[in-house]
Amino acid sequence: MPAHPHTRPRLADRGGAQVRLPWWAIALPTLSFAVLLLMMLNPSRAHPTGDPGLGRVLQSIQHSVLHQA
């Protein structure tokens, strides 16, 4: 008796890959990007906890980003 190879069942071709993401997979990165962008645009309201040097770093980044020629 010959052995038959195991084959995978064929999936229906949908014309491209479809990926379904949960709502939080889009919402959380968008929210974190918006918060970081607001912190960068207005570092005076973002008070770093513990290290005052972090505020100076954020201000220098803001200055270099907003005042490029």
N, CA, C and O atoms as CSV, one atom per row, in Angstrom:
chain,resi,resn,atom,element,x,y,z
A,1,MET,N,N,0.814,-1.168,0.000
A,1,MET,CA,C,0.000,0.000,0.000
A,1,MET,C,C,0.873,1.252,0.000
A,1,MET,O,O,1.714,1.405,0.886
A,2,PRO,N,N,0.697,2.153,-0.969
A,2,PRO,CA,C,1.507,3.361,-0.989
A,2,PRO,C,C,1.001,4.360,0.054
A,2,PRO,O,O,-0.197,4.469,0.317
A,3,ALA,N,N,1.947,5.074,0.628
A,3,ALA,CA,C,1.596,6.102,1.624
A,3,ALA,C,C,1.293,7.411,0.902
A,3,ALA,O,O,2.043,7.838,0.024
A,4,HIS,N,N,0.207,8.027,1.275
A,4,HIS,CA,C,-0.172,9.300,0.683
A,4,HIS,C,C,0.406,10.440,1.519
A,4,HIS,O,O,0.319,10.415,2.747
A,5,PRO,N,N,0.993,11.434,0.862
A,5,PRO,CA,C,1.543,12.562,1.641
A,5,PRO,C,C,0.418,13.397,2.239
A,5,PRO,O,O,-0.658,13.548,1.661
A,6,HIS,N,N,0.707,13.924,3.402
A,6,HIS,CA,C,-0.264,14.794,4.055
A,6,HIS,C,C,-0.196,16.175,3.409
A,6,HIS,O,O,0.877,16.769,3.300
A,7,THR,N,N,-1.306,16.655,3.001
A,7,THR,CA,C,-1.351,17.983,2.391
A,7,THR,C,C,-2.182,18.908,3.261
A,7,THR,O,O,-3.094,18.473,3.964
A,8,ARG,N,N,-1.860,20.157,3.204
A,8,ARG,CA,C,-2.624,21.153,3.940
A,8,ARG,C,C,-3.902,21.464,3.178
A,8,ARG,O,O,-3.918,21.436,1.947
A,9,PRO,N,N,-4.953,21.754,3.895
A,9,PRO,CA,C,-6.167,22.160,3.197
A,9,PRO,C,C,-5.965,23.536,2.559
A,9,PRO,O,O,-5.321,24.411,3.138
A,10,ARG,N,N,-6.511,23.711,1.384
A,10,ARG,CA,C,-6.352,24.979,0.671
A,10,ARG,C,C,-7.312,26.011,1.246
A,10,ARG,O,O,-8.500,25.751,1.440
A,11,LEU,N,N,-6.765,27.178,1.509
A,11,LEU,CA,C,-7.580,28.281,2.011
A,11,LEU,C,C,-8.135,29.058,0.831
A,11,LEU,O,O,-7.510,29.138,-0.226
A,12,ALA,N,N,-9.283,29.613,1.020
A,12,ALA,CA,C,-9.893,30.398,-0.041
A,12,ALA,C,C,-9.066,31.651,-0.279
A,12,ALA,O,O,-8.681,32.339,0.666
A,13,ASP,N,N,-8.798,31.941,-1.534
A,13,ASP,CA,C,-8.020,33.120,-1.888
A,13,ASP,C,C,-8.919,34.349,-1.792
A,13,ASP,O,O,-9.931,34.444,-2.487
A,14,ARG,N,N,-8.543,35.289,-0.926
A,14,ARG,CA,C,-9.348,36.484,-0.708
A,14,ARG,C,C,-8.764,37.685,-1.436
A,14,ARG,O,O,-9.228,38.809,-1.245
A,15,GLY,N,N,-7.770,37.468,-2.251
A,15,GLY,CA,C,-7.193,38.577,-2.985
A,15,GLY,C,C,-6.218,39.411,-2.172
A,15,GLY,O,O,-5.873,40.512,-2.601
A,16,GLY,N,N,-5.768,38.953,-1.050
A,16,GLY,CA,C,-4.830,39.686,-0.202
A,16,GLY,C,C,-4.985,39.250,1.239
A,16,GLY,O,O,-5.968,38.616,1.622
A,17,ALA,N,N,-4.001,39.602,2.014
A,17,ALA,CA,C,-4.030,39.216,3.421
A,17,ALA,C,C,-4.922,40.178,4.202
A,17,ALA,O,O,-4.829,41.394,4.038
A,18,GLN,N,N,-5.761,39.640,5.025
A,18,GLN,CA,C,-6.595,40.451,5.898
A,18,GLN,C,C,-6.144,40.235,7.332
A,18,GLN,O,O,-6.026,39.103,7.800
A,19,VAL,N,N,-5.901,41.317,8.003
A,19,VAL,CA,C,-5.467,41.250,9.389
A,19,VAL,C,C,-6.473,42.035,10.210
A,19,VAL,O,O,-6.769,43.194,9.918
A,20,ARG,N,N,-6.984,41.393,11.226
A,20,ARG,CA,C,-7.937,42.063,12.116
A,20,ARG,C,C,-7.230,42.362,13.427
A,20,ARG,O,O,-6.803,41.454,14.141
A,21,LEU,N,N,-7.113,43.640,13.729
A,21,LEU,CA,C,-6.463,44.072,14.958
A,21,LEU,C,C,-7.513,44.445,15.992
A,21,LEU,O,O,-8.578,44.952,15.638
A,22,PRO,N,N,-7.226,44.201,17.259
A,22,PRO,CA,C,-8.144,44.682,18.299
A,22,PRO,C,C,-8.083,46.210,18.367
A,22,PRO,O,O,-7.125,46.819,17.889
A,23,TRP,N,N,-9.093,46.815,18.954
A,23,TRP,CA,C,-9.179,48.276,18.989
A,23,TRP,C,C,-8.014,48.904,19.721
A,23,TRP,O,O,-7.571,49.992,19.353
A,24,TRP,N,N,-7.508,48.247,20.745
A,24,TRP,CA,C,-6.444,48.829,21.546
A,24,TRP,C,C,-5.101,48.776,20.836
A,24,TRP,O,O,-4.176,49.490,21.224
A,25,ALA,N,N,-4.969,47.954,19.811
A,25,ALA,CA,C,-3.710,47.882,19.069
A,25,ALA,C,C,-3.479,49.157,18.258
A,25,ALA,O,O,-2.342,49.457,17.895
A,26,ILE,N,N,-4.522,49.894,17.978
A,26,ILE,CA,C,-4.406,51.177,17.288
A,26,ILE,C,C,-4.534,52.328,18.287
A,26,ILE,O,O,-3.829,53.331,18.172
A,27,ALA,N,N,-5.426,52.189,19.261
A,27,ALA,CA,C,-5.713,53.292,20.177
A,27,ALA,C,C,-4.539,53.593,21.118
A,27,ALA,O,O,-4.210,54.760,21.329
A,28,LEU,N,N,-3.912,52.575,21.676
A,28,LEU,CA,C,-2.843,52.828,22.651
A,28,LEU,C,C,-1.606,53.482,22.036
A,28,LEU,O,O,-1.103,54.449,22.608
A,29,PRO,N,N,-1.092,53.005,20.904
A,29,PRO,CA,C,0.046,53.726,20.311
A,29,PRO,C,C,-0.311,55.151,19.880
A,29,PRO,O,O,0.513,56.059,19.987
A,30,THR,N,N,-1.535,55.342,19.395
A,30,THR,CA,C,-1.961,56.686,19.000
A,30,THR,C,C,-2.032,57.608,20.204
A,30,THR,O,O,-1.588,58.754,20.142
A,31,LEU,N,N,-2.586,57.112,21.292
A,31,LEU,CA,C,-2.685,57.904,22.512
A,31,LEU,C,C,-1.302,58.232,23.074
A,31,LEU,O,O,-1.049,59.369,23.471
A,32,SER,N,N,-0.419,57.257,23.109
A,32,SER,CA,C,0.916,57.515,23.646
A,32,SER,C,C,1.693,58.484,22.757
A,32,SER,O,O,2.448,59.311,23.269
A,33,PHE,N,N,1.525,58.399,21.439
A,33,PHE,CA,C,2.174,59.349,20.545
A,33,PHE,C,C,1.661,60.761,20.797
A,33,PHE,O,O,2.442,61.711,20.839
A,34,ALA,N,N,0.352,60.897,20.964
A,34,ALA,CA,C,-0.227,62.219,21.204
A,34,ALA,C,C,0.263,62.798,22.526
A,34,ALA,O,O,0.568,63.988,22.601
A,35,VAL,N,N,0.341,61.981,23.559
A,35,VAL,CA,C,0.819,62.466,24.872
A,35,VAL,C,C,2.273,62.896,24.777
A,35,VAL,O,O,2.641,63.950,25.294
A,36,LEU,N,N,3.105,62.093,24.122
A,36,LEU,CA,C,4.515,62.462,23.992
A,36,LEU,C,C,4.693,63.711,23.139
A,36,LEU,O,O,5.569,64.531,23.416
A,37,LEU,N,N,3.874,63.861,22.110
A,37,LEU,CA,C,3.948,65.057,21.279
A,37,LEU,C,C,3.556,66.304,22.078
A,37,LEU,O,O,4.202,67.345,21.960
A,38,LEU,N,N,2.508,66.201,22.885
A,38,LEU,CA,C,2.103,67.336,23.721
A,38,LEU,C,C,3.162,67.665,24.766
A,38,LEU,O,O,3.396,68.835,25.071
A,39,MET,N,N,3.794,66.646,25.310
A,39,MET,CA,C,4.859,66.892,26.286
A,39,MET,C,C,6.040,67.592,25.627
A,39,MET,O,O,6.689,68.441,26.237
A,40,MET,N,N,6.309,67.234,24.389
A,40,MET,CA,C,7.436,67.837,23.700
A,40,MET,C,C,7.132,69.284,23.299
A,40,MET,O,O,8.023,70.133,23.305
A,41,LEU,N,N,5.886,69.558,22.954
A,41,LEU,CA,C,5.530,70.908,22.543
A,41,LEU,C,C,5.381,71.863,23.720
A,41,LEU,O,O,5.567,73.070,23.569
A,42,ASN,N,N,5.049,71.330,24.883
A,42,ASN,CA,C,4.866,72.171,26.062
A,42,ASN,C,C,5.537,71.511,27.267
A,42,ASN,O,O,4.843,70.982,28.135
A,43,PRO,N,N,6.871,71.529,27.340
A,43,PRO,CA,C,7.555,70.826,28.433
A,43,PRO,C,C,7.399,71.516,29.786
A,43,PRO,O,O,7.739,70.925,30.811
A,44,SER,N,N,6.897,72.745,29.817
A,44,SER,CA,C,6.735,73.409,31.110
A,44,SER,C,C,5.640,72.749,31.944
A,44,SER,O,O,5.675,72.807,33.173
A,45,ARG,N,N,4.660,72.116,31.275
A,45,ARG,CA,C,3.590,71.435,32.000
A,45,ARG,C,C,3.961,69.994,32.338
A,45,ARG,O,O,3.327,69.376,33.193
A,46,ALA,N,N,4.971,69.463,31.680
A,46,ALA,CA,C,5.409,68.088,31.948
A,46,ALA,C,C,6.543,68.150,32.964
A,46,ALA,O,O,7.680,68.473,32.619
A,47,HIS,N,N,6.231,67.842,34.199
A,47,HIS,CA,C,7.227,67.910,35.255
A,47,HIS,C,C,7.834,66.528,35.455
A,47,HIS,O,O,7.140,65.611,35.893
A,48,PRO,N,N,9.118,66.362,35.141
A,48,PRO,CA,C,9.743,65.058,35.350
A,48,PRO,C,C,9.860,64.768,36.838
A,48,PRO,O,O,10.104,65.674,37.635
A,49,THR,N,N,9.691,63.540,37.202
A,49,THR,CA,C,9.751,63.170,38.616
A,49,THR,C,C,11.182,62.810,38.977
A,49,THR,O,O,11.709,61.797,38.516
A,50,GLY,N,N,11.788,63.611,39.774
A,50,GLY,CA,C,13.100,63.271,40.304
A,50,GLY,C,C,14.263,63.954,39.610
A,50,GLY,O,O,15.084,64.570,40.290
A,51,ASP,N,N,14.375,63.879,38.299
A,51,ASP,CA,C,15.561,64.356,37.607
A,51,ASP,C,C,15.256,65.664,36.877
A,51,ASP,O,O,14.549,65.651,35.870
A,52,PRO,N,N,15.781,66.802,37.371
A,52,PRO,CA,C,15.526,68.065,36.674
A,52,PRO,C,C,16.265,68.157,35.341
A,52,PRO,O,O,15.923,68.991,34.503
A,53,GLY,N,N,17.269,67.313,35.136
A,53,GLY,CA,C,18.009,67.310,33.876
A,53,GLY,C,C,17.160,66.844,32.715
A,53,GLY,O,O,17.415,67.223,31.571
A,54,LEU,N,N,16.162,66.032,32.985
A,54,LEU,CA,C,15.283,65.538,31.926
A,54,LEU,C,C,14.466,66.670,31.326
A,54,LEU,O,O,14.210,66.687,30.122
A,55,GLY,N,N,14.059,67.608,32.158
A,55,GLY,CA,C,13.322,68.766,31.651
A,55,GLY,C,C,14.172,69.602,30.713
A,55,GLY,O,O,13.680,70.104,29.702
A,56,ARG,N,N,15.450,69.753,31.047
A,56,ARG,CA,C,16.349,70.503,30.178
A,56,ARG,C,C,16.564,69.780,28.855
A,56,ARG,O,O,16.670,70.417,27.807
A,57,VAL,N,N,16.629,68.454,28.901
A,57,VAL,CA,C,16.787,67.674,27.666
A,57,VAL,C,C,15.562,67.850,26.784
A,57,VAL,O,O,15.690,68.046,25.576
A,58,LEU,N,N,14.368,67.783,27.380
A,58,LEU,CA,C,13.147,67.974,26.600
A,58,LEU,C,C,13.079,69.381,26.013
A,58,LEU,O,O,12.650,69.553,24.872
A,59,GLN,N,N,13.495,70.380,26.772
A,59,GLN,CA,C,13.483,71.744,26.254
A,59,GLN,C,C,14.486,71.920,25.122
A,59,GLN,O,O,14.201,72.625,24.155
A,60,SER,N,N,15.640,71.298,25.223
A,60,SER,CA,C,16.622,71.419,24.137
A,60,SER,C,C,16.147,70.690,22.882
A,60,SER,O,O,16.408,71.140,21.767
A,61,ILE,N,N,15.455,69.573,23.057
A,61,ILE,CA,C,14.890,68.878,21.898
A,61,ILE,C,C,13.814,69.735,21.265
A,61,ILE,O,O,13.753,69.854,20.041
A,62,GLN,N,N,12.965,70.331,22.082
A,62,GLN,CA,C,11.909,71.198,21.550
A,62,GLN,C,C,12.519,72.385,20.815
A,62,GLN,O,O,12.055,72.753,19.736
A,63,HIS,N,N,13.541,72.977,21.386
A,63,HIS,CA,C,14.172,74.128,20.759
A,63,HIS,C,C,14.797,73.737,19.419
A,63,HIS,O,O,14.676,74.480,18.445
A,64,SER,N,N,15.461,72.585,19.356
A,64,SER,CA,C,16.108,72.171,18.106
A,64,SER,C,C,15.080,71.775,17.048
A,64,SER,O,O,15.314,71.981,15.857
A,65,VAL,N,N,13.947,71.212,17.465
A,65,VAL,CA,C,12.936,70.806,16.490
A,65,VAL,C,C,12.164,72.005,15.958
A,65,VAL,O,O,11.917,72.098,14.755
A,66,LEU,N,N,11.780,72.922,16.842
A,66,LEU,CA,C,10.949,74.045,16.424
A,66,LEU,C,C,11.735,75.187,15.796
A,66,LEU,O,O,11.148,76.005,15.089
A,67,HIS,N,N,13.017,75.270,16.024
A,67,HIS,CA,C,13.794,76.398,15.518
A,67,HIS,C,C,14.815,75.975,14.481
A,67,HIS,O,O,15.911,76.534,14.431
A,68,GLN,N,N,14.479,75.012,13.665
A,68,GLN,CA,C,15.374,74.625,12.581
A,68,GLN,C,C,15.206,75.589,11.419
A,68,GLN,O,O,14.113,76.087,11.151
A,69,ALA,N,N,16.304,75.837,10.743
A,69,ALA,CA,C,16.235,76.786,9.606
A,69,ALA,C,C,16.103,76.052,8.292
A,69,ALA,O,O,16.032,76.683,7.237
